[in-house]
Amino acid sequence: MEDLNVIVAGAAGEGVQTVGDILAAAISARGYAVSTWKEYESRIRGGQNSFRIRVSDAPRNAPLEAADVLLALNRGAAEKYEKRLKPEGTLVFREAFEGRNTVAVDFTGTAEEIGKKIYANTVAVGALAAVLGMDLDGLQEVLKRVFEKKSEDVQEANLEAAEKGYRAAEKQCDGVCPWTLEGAEGRYLLMTANDAIPLAAAHAGCRFISAYPMTPSTGVITTLARERDRLGVFAEQAEDEIAAVNMAVGASFAGARAMTATSGGGFALMVEGISLAGMTETPMVIVLAQRPGPATGLPTRTGQGELLFAINAGHGEFAKLVMAPSDPKDAFYKTVRAFNLADKYQTPVILLTDQFLADSRFSIEELDPDRAGVEIHTADPSEIRDYARYRFTESGISPRLIPGQSEHLVGADSDEHDEQAHITEDLEGTAVPMANKRLAKLAGLRSEVGPPEEVGLDGADTVLVGWGSSRAALLEALELLSGDGVKAGLIHFTELWPLPDYRFSGDRAYWSVEANATAQLARLLRSEYGVSFRGHIGRVDGLPLTAEQIRRTFHDRNG
């Protein structure tokens, strides 16, 4: 099996995600690589949402546009998403749909036969499993795990509902259900970045998070709060983002590795606190999960519109690090790295995710926490005789002690200060050297930053340049362009500020590929490296970049 793409569609409140999650878990348990992404409107009830499931023999974590199977939970969903179904695709719906191969199953009516229409979703899961050629026993094993905390009556009713849906669909599958998911040899973790980041934070020694809920970052604090006893991280829901960032600064100053998580509007409120961390040289990790703006924008959609905002966040000039992981595995390792480097350079580190990366499930082949070692960079008070919190050093990094844990006085001040943290108006003798000290950390950070990933540059006339969560789509776009006879390569960045020492060859046509309108990475690279770009392939509709869209736009704009 090369690829199978399934869309589950319905209104908010109809259980679209429940159906998708159960099906994805059941397919993954059979050894297939699964990737999912969801699009949902900013409403609790109504509208039309979708949950996309891509199935393959090996991980292919980019979203596909055309679907082989569409499960529609209502007529509005069938009408909206039917255009995404391939001509030969199969629609699973309560009744026949003109011009389409249809497997008709009355989800609600079947559920009411069991006793309650609440089981309609499980009927739909069973029907979809039959259409995909899945084993009923395997599906029911997953259902037992999903409902294991429910009463025995509820468990039995769900198993019955799945079987009734399965049998009803199975009878109609001749000629319209060519798929067989009998099993594969793979073993994968199925996870989102919002799963990976909390695990990595706890592994890195984080002990405090303060945040105000804001889609799509909320999963970070809710996971840490739910798993407090297991992961050991104290989670505080602050009254707003200003309080959240300042709580994190305070916790870090007191000695706890600390973080916060937000989206664009909340990050805007945090900017003064980020500058406070820069002035007081306090380590902190901030997760910025991007979504389209300005203002509230499209709060449940995805985008890459805040790269330059993150890099330039804060009044005044100070060192910071900005990274944008490409998938949940990368998010795990980069989160640990973020805490280590924040601690080493005593500065804020920003992790840029987005709704696609935060909410989509990726199949991960392996995740080795031992690869991500924890590094502690606080000073040993027994080795210090005359302590100065902001002592001038060539690297800009001063010895950092934790207040109250030794005889030494540990000061901090948001005003310009001298080495002992006393406010100063000594402009030439202290203020200028102190500003230079803080900025000296940039050289050290630059030496730590990894180079961009290079793919297929040898012999390439055209090079796509992207960052963050676009990686999987870009890799597949290279395959499509190669099939069109285009000699294309890829340069992909995940560590974005400060930029590493890197050289762009002058004999290629560079195209920036970003989910924004203004080619923010291209603007950054042009200013730092002097590289010119032939064109920009952007996306601003709140949907993730796809290989097909990259290919279409390239050909449209390249003549």
N, C-alpha and C positions, 0 to 999 in steps of 0.2 A: 504494500500500500504506500503510495507516494504522499498523498495528502487528502484529508477529508475535512471539510469546513461545515460547521453546524451553527445555525442561529436559533436561539430561543427568544421569543419576543412576546411581550404582553404589557399590560398597564402596571404602573407602580402599585404595589399592594397585592398583585396577583401571584407573587412568588417566583418571578423570573429567575432571580439569583438562586433561590433554593433549588429549582429544577436544574439550573446550570451547574451549580456546585456538586450536586449529587451525581449527575452524569459525568462530570469531569473526574471526580474521585473514582467512580466505577471504571472508567476507561483507563485512567492512570494505573489502577490496581491490576489491570490486565497486561501491564508492561509497555504500554504505548507512551510516546512523548505527547504531552498535552500542553497547549497554551490557551489561555482565555483572556478576553478583555470585555469589559462591560461599558455600555453607554446608557446613561439614565438622565432623565430630566430633573430639574430642581423642584420637585414636588413630592408629597407623601403619597398621594393617590392620583390615579388617572394618568394621562399622557400615554406615551408608548416608549418602552425601554427595550434594550436587547442585551443578550449575553452571548458572546461568540466563543465557540470552542473549535480549536484547530487540533487535529489528530494526525500524527505522523510516526514513522518508525524511529526517527531520530529528532532531537530538539530542533524545531523551527519556530522561533518565538515571535516572529513578526505577524501582525494581523493580515488576513486575507480579505478581499472585498466580496467575491462571489461565493455563494453558499451552495453546498450539495443538498443540504436538508434544512428546511425551515419548520420549526414547531411554533405555531401561533396560538396563543391562549385566548385571543378574541379576534373579531373580524377586523377591527381597526389595525391591529398588529399585522394580520395577514395582508391587508391592502397596502400598508406602509412598507413592509419588508419583502413583499413578493417580488419586487423589482430587483432585489439582491440575489434571488434564487437563479441558479443556472437554468437554461432552457430545459435540460434533461433532469433537473433536480426534483426532489420530492417534498411536497408540503404535507405536514401532519397537522390536521385541523379537525374541528368538530363536524364538518360537512364538506362535500365536494366543492372544489374551487375551479371555476371555468378556465379551461386552457392549461391546467396544471395536473401533473401526476399527484394524486392526493390519496393519503391514507386517512380515512375519516373515523375518528374516535370521539365519542361524546364524553369528554372528561368529567364534566359536572354530573351528568346523568348517571354515569357509572359509579361515581363517588357516592351519590345519594342512595344507590342500591346497597352500598356497604353500610350506610348509616348517616354520613355527614358529607357535605360538599367540600369540606376542608381537605379531603383526601384527593381532590381533583388534580393537584400538582403531582401526586405520586402516581396517579393513573397516567398522566402525561409522560412522566419519566419512564414508566414501563413501556408505553407505546413507542417512545423514541428509541429505547434500547432495542426493541424488536426490529424497527426500521434499520438500525445500524448493524444488525446481525450480532448483537451481543448475547452472552449467555445469561439467562434469567437467574440462575443460581448465584452467579457472581454479583449481579446487581443487588440481589436480596441480602447478600453478605454485607455489602456496603450500607444498605438501608438499616440493617440490624445495628451497625456501629453508630449511624447517625441518630437513631431513635433509642439507643440503649438506656437512656436516663428517663424515658417515658414509661408509662404504665404498660403492663403486658397487653391490655386490650388495644391500646394505641399502636403498639408494635405490630400486633397481628393484623390490625386493620390496614396499616400501611403496606405490609407484605401482600395482603390480599389485593389491595388497590393496584400495586405494581403488576401483579400477575394478571389481573383482569385487563389492564391496559396493554400489557405485552401480548396476550392472546388475541385481543381484538385487532391489534395492528398486524400481528403475524398472519392472520387470515387474508389480509389484503396486499401482502407484499410481493406477490408474483409479478415480476416484470418491472417493478418500480423501486425495489430495494436491493440493489446489486452489491451492497457492502457487507463485509464479514469481519467483525472484530473478535476473532477467536482467541487472540492472545499474541503477545510479542515477548521478546527477551529482555527488554529494557527494565531498569530500576531507577526511578527518578524521584526527587523531591519536587513537590508541586507547591510553589510559594510565591508570594508577592514581595515587593520591596518593603511594604508596611509590615510584613512578617519578619523579614530579615533584619531590618534596622533595630527593632527592640532587642532581638536576640544578640546581635552584635554589640549593642550598647552595654548590655549586662555583661557580656564576655569581656568587654574592654574595661570594666570596672566602674561604669556609670552607676551612681547610687541615688540620683535625683533627676526628675524631670518635672518641669512646670509648663503647662500649656493651656491655651483656651481652644476649645474644639473649632476646627475650621477645615472643611473638606478641601483637598483630599488627604490632609495630614493627620486627621483625627485617629486613624488606626494605630499610630505610633504610641500615643499616650494611653489609649484604651487597652492595648495589649499589655503594656507595662503595668497598668493598674490591675487588670484582671489576673495577671501572673505575678503579682507582687511577692507572694510567699516563695514562689519557685525561682524568680529571677533576682529578687532582692533589691529592686529599685523603688524608691518612694516616689509616688506620682501625686502631684498636686494640680487640680484643675483651678487655674487662677481666674480672677474676675474679668480679666482682659489680657491682651497681649503685652501691654506695657508692664503690668505686674508680672506676667510670666517670664519675660526676659530678665527683669531685675531680680526676681527670685533666683533664677539660674545663676546670675552673676554673684549674688550673695552666697548661694550654696557652694559655688566653686571657690570663692574667697575663703570660705570656712573649711575647705579641704575635701569636699565631695566632688567627684567627677560629675558634671551636670550638663544637661541639654534642654532644649526646647524645640517645639515643632509647630509649624504654621504654614499658611499659604500667603499669597501676595499681599492682600489687604492687612493681614495681621503682621506680616513682616515689615510693612511700612510703619506700623506703630512701634516696632521693636528697634528701629534704626538708632534712636538716641541711646538705648541700652547697649547696642553693639559698639557705639563709640565709647561708652563708659567702660566696656570691657577692654577696648583698645587702649584707652588712657591708663587704666589701672593695671593693665597687663595681666588680665584674668582669663584663663583658658575657658572655652565654652564651645559646645557644638550646637549648631542651629540647623534643623531640617526645614528647608523651604520647598514645599510641594507645589509646583506651579499649576496654574489653571488660567484660562484666558481672562483678561481684563479689558479695559480699565474698570475701576470700581468693582462691583460685584461680578460684572462680566457674565461669563458662563461658568457658574461655580461647580458644576459637576462634570466639566469637560477638561480636555488636556491641552497643553501648549508648552512652548519654550520661550516665553516672552520676558523672562526676568534674569537673563544672564548678566547683562550690563548693570541692572539694578543691584544684584547681589555683589558684584565686584566693586561697585562704587558706593555701597551702602555705608553710611556714616559720615558725619561732618568732621572735617579735619582729615589729616593723613596719618594712616597707621597700617601696619602689616596685617593681612588676613589671608586665609586660604579658602579657595572655592573649588569644590569637586562635584562632578555630576556622574554618578554611576550609571552603567549601561543596562544592568539587569539585577535581579535580587542577589545573585551570588556576588557580583561586583559590589552591590550595596553593602553586603555583610563585611567584606574585607575593607572597603573604604570607610565604613563607619568606625571600625576598630582603628584604622589608620588616622581618622579624623581626631579621635580622642588622644591618640599618642602624640600627634603633631601639635594639637592645641596645647597639650601639657608641656611639650618640649619648648615651644616658642611663645607660650603664655599669651595666646591671642585667639580671637574667634575663628572657628572653621565652619564654613557653610556647606551643607550637603544639598545639592539641587536635585530633587526628584520631580515628578509630574503625575497627573492623574492616571495616565496610562501605566506608568511604572509602579505607582503606589498600589493600584487596584488590580492589575492584571496578574494572573498566575502564569509562571514560567516553569518549564520542566528543567530542573537542575540535576546534572549528572553526579556531581559530588560537591560536598561542602565540608572542608576540613578546618575546624576552628583552630587547630594547632598551627596552621599556616599564618594565623593572625596573632602574633604574640603581643602581650600587653607590656608597655614600656612606661615606667614611672620616672619622672624627671624632677621631683621635688628634691631640695637639697637636704643634706644631713646636718642637723643643727650642731652635732658634736664636733663637726669639722670647721665650724665658723666661730670666730672669736668676736670680731667687730662687724655686726650685721647691718647691712643697708639694703632695704628691699629693692631699690632701683639703682643699684650700683652700676656705674658705667663699665661696659665690657665691649670688646671688639666685635663680638657677635650680636650685641644688643640684648642678649639673654642674661638677666640678672638671677642670682640665686633666689629661689622661691621657697619660703618656709610657710607653714600653716600656723595661723595665730592660735595662741594658747597651748601649743604642744611643745614648747621649749621656753627657756628663759629669755629668748630674744623677743624684742618688740617688733611686730609686723604691722607696718602702716600701709595705708592706701589713700589716694586722693584723686578726685575727678578733676581738680584744677591742675594746672602745670605745677610740678613739684621738683624738689631736689632728690638726692639719692635716698634720704631718710623718709621721704613721702611728705615733707613739709611744703606748704604752699610757697611759691617763689614768684617774685617779680624781677629776678635777675635775668634779664632777657638774653644778653650776650653770653654770660658766663655759665648759665644753667639751662635756660629754656631751649636755646638752639642745640646744644649738645644732647639734651634729653630727647628732642624731636628726632635728631639724627640717630640716636640709640634705638628708638622704636622702629624707625624705618630700616635700620641695618638688618633687621630680621628678614627682610624680603630676600636678601642674598642667600641666606640659609634656607629659606623656604623654597626658593627657585632651585637650589641644588637637590632638594628632596622630591620635587615634582617629576612625575614620570612622563616620558615622551608620548605623543599620540601613537595609536596603533596604525600600522601601515599594512595594506592588503593590496596585492596585485599591482604595485607601482612599476615594476620592471616592464617596459614596453607600453605603458599606458599613455595615451594621448590626452585622455580626459580623467580628471580626478574629482570624485565627490568628497566633500569635507563636511563632517557633521560632529555632533556631540551628544553625550548623554544617552537617553533611551532610544534614539533613532538607530542604534547600531544594527539590530537584527534586520530591520527594513532595508538599511543600506547594503548589507551583505547580500540580501536577495535581489536587490536592484542591480547589483553588479552582474549576477547571473543572467537576469533578463536582458540587460544591455549587451552582454557578451553574445547572447543569442541573436541580437540585432546587428552584430558585427561591430559594435563599439568597443574599442580597447580602453576599458575603464578600470581605475583603481580607487582606493579609498584611504583617506586619512581621517581618523576618528579620535576626538579628544574626550577624556573623562577627568582630566585635571587641568583646570582652566585659569587659575590665578594663584600665584604669579605663573605666567607661561614659561615653559621650559626653554632651554637653549635648543633651537630647532631651525632647520633650513628648508625652505620651499624651493624646489628646482624651478627655474624660469622658463622651461621649455614645455610646459603643460597647460592645458585649459582647466582651471579650477572652478568648480561649482559648489556653492554653499547649499547645504540641505538642512533646513531648520523649520521647526513648527512655530514660526513667527513671520511677520511681514517685512521686517526691516533688516534681516540678515545680520543679527547681532554678533554672531561669531565671526562672520566675515569682516565686520567693522573692527572688531577687536584684533583680528589677525593682521588686517591691513595696517593698523596703527602700530602694532608691535613688531611685525616682520616685514612690512612693506610689500606684501604679496597682493597681486591683483586678481580679481575674480571675473570670469566670463559671464556668470549669471547666478541667480538665486532661485532655488526651488523651495518654496515656502508652503505653509499650511496654517490657516487661521480660522477654520471652521469648528475647532474644538475636537476634531477626530484625530487619531494618531496617524503618523506618516505610514504609508504602505509602499511596498516595492512597486506595485502597479502605478500608483500615483507619481512616484519619483520618475519612473520610466516615461509615462505620458508627458509630464511637464518638461522633462529634458528634451524630448523630441519636438514638442510644440515650440519651445524657445530656441532650439538649436537649428531650426529650419528643416 
